Each structure stands twice: as structure tokens, then as C-alpha cells.
């Protein structure tokens, strides 16, 4: 039966990906519209339970009067039907309502609502550019996704469950008290007015304190995760004490926000208790006075005092729920600053897929300065003919890697255009563009998954035989078969650790090369692809790399000029422009920048020219 309630909400809605709005209510609705019917039903059930409990307290007064005035011998004959209906409500009606309401709250919404919000946030963040993730701690981003999802759920469910129930109970309580004597309504209405004023004063201050606390918590978590993620660097530089102090600084900042919030809660608690004590005294004194002048019955007096005692407990409950509510509101306010950022690079509406038949690449008057006034790439023209293999050469900061990032559309151009087989890459879908380009970078990124998962990331539908062949061609098969991890997994099933930390640099590079072998895209980008390999391993896979290049348009970047000297053409960049273009022999004979770079090589590596400009 509970499984039925758990299946009422799809935790992974397939609606279109949108940027969450900035405004609070719209932000809440963005994550709630897939579950709102069940939230509304739960609210209605909470209200029904609140009213039912209030009227049961009213019946308690009636029962006291009956027991004081009725003849026990005739009680069942005269009022048995009312007692039977009340008993049915107590034994069947209210428990049924509570069961359905609880099942909706805990089975339908508690887990699914949160997962809906996380799923929507995750899909949105996957569209964000690389620069977005470079500007934030990964742990901080993940924390905000997790915490904001919980906060959205808590705000919606607390408002709809707790406050709907309390409001319905209070309305029922006022009606029941008024039926006994209208004058008993006066203390209740006065209490409600002052209580609402106290909420009006405390709520904004609690919200501000909670928002500051949520931001401080994210910063603290980010520093902790940053230290753990880079633990090898921490150890190598013997900076455990430095990281301890760095994290303690964030912890101290978090404690300041906690103390500020707790002071408000202590004041709120004191005010609330004083108001409840005053209400109990007022209702008790008035009730006793009215009973002494025979204005109300003993049952009405008992009912009024019992209702006030119940309201006393509810007001404390509401206070703590309000505290948690506005902690969640603060978390949402903090999270939506990040989650509501639109992606800097977006597809055009109904963008078609890129179709690569020849592999011609044209950089047509492109300019890119990372949003600054000048620097990096300025009015660059370059054509890579179909199937041509070119090498990009130039000092650090010349714009080589930036050029590759623009080809992959990790950034949008500030001017000009990039064409692949005549198609402007800004008009096609990003997924199809990147699917057509295989990349091996200087720092290969591996997922904390198995070797198998990392290699087939290049082509998820590849067979086991194809995967193994790709590993063999990357000269990685021998070391893979000797791997094992802490869980006893071996070979291709062994996990590589966070970012591949369990592998050497050369091993990570060979896994990345195997992944691109398997992808077999028509355009190939090699950004220092063999920089992490020793000379023996590099020589072993050099033949395979050239085989991989066959039939493809290739752009290779290398500081070790000997690795690209045999390519069809070398393009020399300086200050974001093409300054030389030709074969290795032609460029050496020009006695220009390339010739100087070639002559200054030591051990096969490029000695960077001194530069006074922005780096790429």
C-alpha cells in the first residue's frame, strides 16, 4: 500500500530544462509544480485534522456536562448515537485522515519532492560553462544543490502541513470557545494578534540570520572539501596546520551566524512563553469567574482550559517550525543566487545537429578577450582543410588552448565565427558539436568510476572487445590488467579514485587516449596529449596516435616541438594572431619566431618567451 503512495510522483520529471527564476515565489514554484496537487491534498487533510481535533475538545466540554447532569441509567439511551458517532470519528475517521496525510507527506513527498528539485537543479547546472565551475568550489556547488532542494521541500511542506493545521485548529478553537461564551473569544483573539505581531518582528530577522548562516555553512563546507580534494598537495607541502587554520576561520564565521540566530530564538521563545502564560491565566480567570456567576457550565470551563493548554503546546511547536522554516528560507535565498544563473553558452532554439562530412574548420576573423578590453585572441583567421593535420605553436599566453576552447564552444566568440563544413558552430547544438570532436588534453580528467566506465565514456555502446582494443592501441592494456582497488575490484573493474588520483599521470593520459580511440570522432584535438608520458611510452603509442589521425582533421598543441614537427602544417601564434604558417622546414628557414623557439629547445621542451600580456 505504501508503495502506491511512493509511485504517485515521478522523481525525475522529463520537462524542458529552464533557468530557475530569481524571485522567491517563482523559484519555489519552479521546483514545486510537478508535485503541487499532492501538496494541496495534504494541506486539505491537515486542515481537516486540525478542525476535527478542535471540535473533539469542544465535545469534551459537552461530555463533562452530560456526566454532571445525566442519569447514568439513561445516558446511552438518550445520547448513545452521538457517543457512537464520536467514537467512530476517534477510532476510524481521524486515524484514516492521519494515515493518508502521513503517507502523502512521508511516502509521496518527503523523498520524491527533494529528488525532483535536485534532478532539475543538476540538469540545469550541467548546461553551465566550464568557467562557472572554475569560479566555485565543487563541494560548495554540490552542497547548495543538496541543501536547496531540502529547503524548498521543507518550506512548502511546513507552510502547507504545519501552518494549515494550526490555523484550522485555532479557527475551530475560537468557534468552540465562542459557543460556550462569546467573551472567551476575546483573550484568544488578543493572544493571536500579539502572537502575529511577534512573528512579524522576529521572522525577517530570523530569515536574514538564516541566510547568512547558510552562506557561511557553504563556505565552511567548501573549504573542508577543498582540503580533502587536494590532500596530496596538502601533504606534499606539509600544510596540514595551514589548512586547519584556514578551515577554522570559516568555522568561526559560521559560529558567529549560529550565535546570532540562537539569540533571536531565545528571545522569541521567551516572548512566546510569556504570551501563553498570559492567555492561560486570562482564560482560566475568566472561566472561573463566569462559572461562579453561573454564566458557563463546568464542561465549558474544562473545555476552554484544555484548549488553551493544547494551544500552548502548539505555539511552541510553531515557534520551532518557524525557526526551521526560516533557516530553510535562508538556505533557498543563498542557493538561488547560484542556481538562478543562466548558462553563458546556450543553444539556439531548435538548433540542428552538426553534420561533419569533410572536416573543414574555418576560424573567420574571431576575437575573444574573456570579457576584457584586450588580449588573448584578436581578429584571427585560420583554415584547417579537410583531413589536414596542423600543429599550433607559440609561447605561453599566445592563445593556443583558448582557440581549442572556442572550437569546442566552451565560450562564445566576441566577434567573428567558426565554421565546420560551412556550418557556424554557434547555430548547431553543443552536444552534436562536441560529439564530432575528440579531445586529449594535457590534464586528463577521469571520473571516480571503473576503468571500464572511463574508457567507454567515449562511446557508451561499445562492446567489451572494442573497449579492450582501444586500451591496447593506447598502450594501456598491460597496466590495466594489473590494477586493483580497496574493494577487491581488479583490471577494468577497478576504480580510479577521485579525478584518477590512484593512477600515475602517464596512466591517466593513456586512459584518456583510449577513450578518444573509442570515440573515433572526425575531428581530433590534441592539447599536449603526450606531455605526461615518458619517452619510451610516448614512442610506443606514437604510431597508434598517427593511426588515429588517419582520415581526420587534426589540431595538435605541443610545447615539445619534436612531437608535431612532422605534421602537414605548423601554425605559429603570438599575441592572439597567426604570425607564421608552413611546414617545419619552411618555418625554420624563415628564421622567425618558430626558428627561435626551435633553437631554444632543451631536452625537447620549449623554453617560454618572456611575455608581458594576458595569458590564455
N, C-alpha and C positions, 0 to 999 in steps of 0.2 A: 504493500500500500504506500509506504513512504517513497519507494522508487517512482511511483506515479507522480508525486509532487516534485521529485528531483528532475524529472524529464519535462516539466512544463516550460522551462526556459532553456533556450539554446545558449550555452556559454560562449559560443564562437559565432556571433552573427555575421552574415556574409554581406552586409550592406557596404555601400561605397565608402572609401576612405576619405575622411574630411578633416580639416584642421579644426580642433576644438575652439569654440568662441571664447573671448576674454571675459565677458560679463558672467557673474556668478551663477545666476539662474539659468542662463543659456548653457553654460558649461555643465551644470548639473543635468540638464535635460539631454545634452549630447550623449551622456553615458547612461541615461535612465530610460530613454524612450523604448528600448527593447523589453523592459521589464515592468513598465508602469501599470499595465492592467492588474497584475498580481499585487503590486504595492497598493493600488486603490482598494482592491478587495480586502487585503489585510487591514487597511485603515478602517474600512466599514465594520469589519469584525471586531477590531479593537474598541471602536465606539459602542458597538452593541454590548460587548462585555462590560465596559465601564458603566453604561446605563443600567444593565442588569444587576451589577453589584450594588449600585446606589439604591435601587428600588428594593433589593433584598434587605439592606439596612433599614429602609422605611418599613418593610414588613416586620422587622424585628420589634419595632415600637408597637405595631398593631398586635403582635403576638403577646407582648408583655401585658397590654391592656386586656386582651382576651383572658389570659391566665388570671388576671386580678379580678375580673368581673363575671366570667362564665362559670356555669356549673360543670365540673369535670364530667359528670354523667351525660350531659347533653352536648359537650363540645364537639365531638366528632359528628354527631347528627346535624348540628347547626352549621358547622364550618369545615367539615371534613373534606368537602370538594375543593375548598380554597387551599387547605393544607396539602391535599394530594397534588394539585397543580404546582404549588410552590416546591414540593418535594421533587416533582418531575423536572422542574427548572433547575434545581440544585444538582440532581443526580444525572440528568441526561442533557438538558438544554445547554447550560453553561459549559460543562465539560466538552460537549461536542463543538461548540464555538471555539473554545480554547484549543482543542486539538487541531481544528482546521487552521486557525490563526497561527498556531505554533508551527505547523507543518509548512505553511506558506513562508513564515519567517525563516525557519531554520533549514528546511529542505529545499524550497524553491529559490529563496533569495540570498541567504547568508553566503553560500559559496558561489552560486551562479552569477549573482549581481556583481560581485567583486571580479570574477573572471571575465565577464563582459567588458568591464571598464579596463582591465589590464590588456585584454585582447585588442580593443580599439586603440588604446594608447600605444601598444607595441607596434601595431601595423602602421600607425602614423609616424612613429619615430624611425621606423625602417626606411621611410622616404627621405629622412633628413640627410643633408650632405655630410661628408666626412669632417668638414670644419666644425660642425655642430658638436660632434663627439670629441674633437680635439680640444674644444674650449671647456669641457666639463670632465670631472672625474666619472669614469664608468660606473663606479659604485654609487655616486650621487644620483646619476640618471636612473639607475635601476631602483634605488631607494625611493625616489619620487614617484616612479611608476607604481611600485608596490603600495606605498603609503597613501597616495592619492586615490587609488582605487578603493581601498578600505574606507577612507574618509568619505568618499562620495556615497558609498553604501550606508555608512553609519549616519550621516546627516539625513539622508532620505528616510531610512527606517526609524530613526529616533523621532523625527518630526511626525511621521505617519503613525508609528506604533505608540510611543510613549505619550506624546502630547495629545494625540487624538483620544487616547484612552482617558487621560487625566482631565481633559476638557469635558468629555462626555460625562465622566463621573462627577465632576464639580457641578455641571448643569443639573444632573439628576439629583445631586445632594441639595442644591438650592430649592429645587421643586419640592422635594420630600420635606425639607425643613419648613417651607412656606405652607405646606398643607397642615402641618402641626400648629404653627402660629407664624403669621407673616413677619412679626417682629424678630423672629430668629434669623430671618434672611439678612437683616441689617449688618450684624457682625461679619457674616460670611462675605457680603459684597464689599464691605470696608476692607476686610483682610485681602480679598482678591485684588482690590485697587492698589493697596500699598505693596503687595507682593509683585504685581505687574510693574510698578514704578521701580522697585528694587532690581527687577530683571532688566528694565530699560537702562538703569545706571550701570549695572555690572556687566551686561552682555558685550557692549562694544569694547570695554577694557579687557575682558577675558579673550575676546576674539583677537585683539591686537597682540596680547601676550602670547596667545597660542600660535599666531602666525610667526612671530619672532622665534618661538621655541621650535617650530617645525623647520625653519630655515637653519637655525643653529644645529638641530639634530642632523639635517642633511650634510652640513659642513663637517660635523664631527664624524659621521659615518664615512664621508668621502675621504677624510684623512686616514682613517683606520684602514679602509680598503686600499688606498694608495700605497700605504706601507706594506701591506700583505702582498699586493700585486707585484711590487718591486723589491721583494725581500732579498733577492740576490744582491742587488745594488746596495741595500742597507748593510748587508753582511760584509760585502767587499770593502766598503768604506768605513766599517766599524762605527756606524752611526745609529745604533740601537738607542742610545741615550738621547740623541738629537731627535729621533722620531718619537720617542716617549714624550719629550718636552713639547714637540710640535703638536702631537695629539692632545696632550694635557691642556694646551692653550685653547683648543676647540672645546674640550670638555668643560673647562672653566666658563667659557662663553655660554655653553648650553646650560650649566647650572645657574647662571645669572638669570636666564629666562625662566627656568623652573621656579626659582625662589620668587620671582616677580609674580608668576601665575599663582603660586601657592598662597601668597599674601592676600590676593584678591579672593581666593576660595575661602580662606579663614574668615575674612570679613563677611563674605556672602553667607557662610554657614551661621555665623553669629547673628546676623540680621534675621535670617530665616527662622532660627530657633526662637528668637525674641518675638517675632510676629506670631508664630504658632502658639507660644505660651500665652500671649495676649488673647488670641482667639479662643483657646480652651477656657481661659478664665472668664471671658465675656459670655460665651455660650453657657458655661456652667452656672455662672451667677444669674444670668437672665432666666435660664431654665428653672433653676431652683426657686427664684422669685415668682415666676409665673405659676409654678406648681403650688406654692404656698397660698396664692390667691385664687387657686382653683381655675387658672386660665388655660393650662395644658394638662394633659394626662401624664401619669408616670411613664407610660410607654414612649410618649413623645420626648420626655426628658431623657430617657435612656437612649433613645434613637439619636438624638441630637449630639449628646456627648460622645457616643460611639462613632458617629460620622466624623466628628472633629478629630478624634484620636486617629481614625483612618486617614484623614486629610493630612494630619501631622506627618505620618509616615510617608505619604505620597509626596509632600512638599520637599522632604529631604531627598527622596528618590529623584524628583525632578531637578533638584539642585545639582546632584551628581551627574545626572544625564545632561544637564545644561553644560556642565564643565566639560564632559566628554564631547558634547556636540560642538562646542566652540573650539576645542582642541582640533576636532576634525575640520571645522570651518577654516581654521588657521592653516592646517595641512593642505587643504584644497587651494587656498589663496596662494600658498607658496608653490604648490605643484603646477598650478595653471599658468604661472609666469613662464615656465619652461615648456609645458605640454601644449600651450596655445601658440607657440611659434610656428609660423608657416614654413614649409620647406623652401629653401632658397632656389632649388632647381626642380622644376616641375615639368611634366609632360603637357603638351598642347592637348586640348580636348580631342578625343578620338584620334590620338596620334597613331599613325600606321607603324607597322614593324619595318625595321631596316632590312633591305634586301641587298645582299652582297654577292655579286656575280663575278666581278673582276678584281676588286680590292684596291681601286684607286683612291688615294687620300689627298685632299687639297686643303691646305691652310691658306685662306684668302684674306689677306690684309687684317689679320687678327691682332687685337690689343687686349691685354689683361694686366691690371696693376694691383690686384687684390683690394680694390676699392680705394687705393691711394692715388695721389695726383700723378705719380710717375713711377717708373721702374718695372722690372721683370720682362714683359713682352710688349713690344710696341711696333705695330704695323709689320707683322711678319708674314712673308709669303713663302710657301714651300709646297711642292707637289711630290708625292710618292707614287710612282707609276705602278700599274697592276703587277704584282709578283716581284716588285723590286725590294731589295734588302739594303736599307740605309743605316748608317751609324750616326748618332748625334754626339758631337764632341764639343767641349768648351769648358772653361773654368767654372768652378763652383759659383752659383748665382747667375749663370748665363741664361737660365730658363728652360733647361732640358726636361727636368721632371715636371715642371709646370705645364710644358707643352703636352706631355703624355696625359696629365690630369685633365686638360682641356679636351683632348681627343676622347677620353672616357666620359666626358661631360660631368666630372665631379664638381666643376664650376661652370657657370655660364660666361660666355665672352662679353667683354665690354664694347667691342666693335669687331666687325668682320664676320666671317663664317667659316665653318669647317664642313667640307663635303666628303662623303664616301660614296663612290659611284654616282656622283651627281646629286645625292640626297643630303640636304642640310641636316646635320645631326640634331639641331635644336627642334626639328619638326617631327622626328621619329621617337618612338618610345625608348626610354632609357634602358629597359630590360633587354630589348632586341639589340640595341647598340652594344651593350657590354657583353651580350651573348656572342657577338661576332668578333670579339677581341680577346685573345688570350694574353694574360699578363703574368710575367715572373718578375717580382720586384726585389730590391736589394734586401729588404727585411721581410721575408715571407711570413704571412700570418696564418697560423694553424689554429683550428678550433679545438677546444678541450673535449675531444671525442677520440674515436679509434683512428688508427692509421687508415683503415679501410674507408671510414666516413670522410676523412680529409682528402683522400685521392679521388673518390667518386664524386666529391663536390664539383669536380669539373664536368661530370656527366652522370647524373644520378641513376640513369637507366642502364649504365654499363654493366656488362657481365663480369663475373669474377675473373674470367680468363683475360678479358680486356684490361681490367684493373692491374692484374699481375704483369701483363705485358708492358703497360705504361711504367710501372715501377722498375721493371728490368731495363727498359730503354733509358730511364733516368739514373741508372746505376745505383738503385736503392734497394733492390731485392735482397741482397745478401744481409745487409744490416737490419732490414725489417724482420726477417725471419729469426733473428737472434734477440728481438726485443721482448720484454715482459714488464708488467706493471705491478703495483702493490696488491691488486685484486687477483693476481694469478693469470691475467689475460696475456696471451702471447701473440707474436707475429703481427698480422694485420689487425687483430682484435685488441691489441694493446693501446691504451690511452696515452696521448702525448703530453698531458699536463696543460695548465693554463698557458695559452699562446705558444705551445710546443716547448715548454721550459725543460722537459725531460730529454730533449734531443739536442745534439750539438748544432751549431749554426749551419754547418755543411749538410747535416742530415735533414734539417728543416728545409733547406734550399732544394735538396733533391726530391723531397715530398712535393714541394710546390711545383717543381718542374714536371714531375709525374702527373700532377693534376692537370697541367696545361697540355701535356701529351694527350691525355684522355679527352680533354675538351675539344682539341683539334679545330680551333676557330680559324676562319680565313685570314684574319689579321693578327699579327703577333707583335707584342711589345715586350722587349727585354730591358729592364731597368737594373743594370748591374747584376744580371742573372747569375753570374758565376763568381761574384765577389766573395762569397763565404766559403768557396771550395778551395782546397789545396790544389797545387799544380797537378798532382797525379790524378785526382778525381776529375778535375776540370778536363784534362786531356782525355780521360776515359769517356766522358759524355759529350765532348765537343762534336764528335761525329754524329751522335744522336741529335744534338741541337741543330746541326745543319740539315739533317734529315727532316727534322720537324719544320724547318723553314721552307722546305720544298713546296712550291705551289702557293705560297703565302706572301702577302705584303708584310714586310718586317721593318720595325723601327727598334734599333738597339742603342742603348746608352751604356757607355763603359768608360771608366777612368783608365782602365788597363787597355791602352790603345791596341795592343797586340791581339786582343780578342775580337776586334771589329775591323782590323786593317784589311781583311780580305773581302769585306762586303762590297756590294755593287757600287756604292757611293757613300761618301762621308760628308756630312753637313756640319759646318763649324758655326756655333752660336756664340755671340758675345753681346752682352747688354740687351738681350731680348731680340736680337736681329740675326739674320743669316749673313755671315761675313765671308765665308768661303764654302765652296761646293765642288766636289770632284772625287776622284779615286785617291787612294793613299799616295800613290806615286806622284800624281798631279799636284796634290797639296804640299807634299814635301818639297817639290821643285819650285813651288811659289815662294818658299822661304818666308811665309807669313806666320799667323798665329798658330796654325796646326803644326808647322815645322818647328816652332819654338817649343810647343808642348811636347812634341815627339822627342826632341833633343834633350828635354829636361827630365825625361822618364828615368826613374831609378828603380831597378828591380821590377820593371814592368808597370809601375804605378805612376800616375800623373801627379806632379807637384803643382798644387793650385797657384795660380797667379794671384798676387795681391790685388784685392778688389775694394773699391770704395763705393758700394752701391747696395741696393736691396738684394737679398738672397732669394732664390726660388724655393 
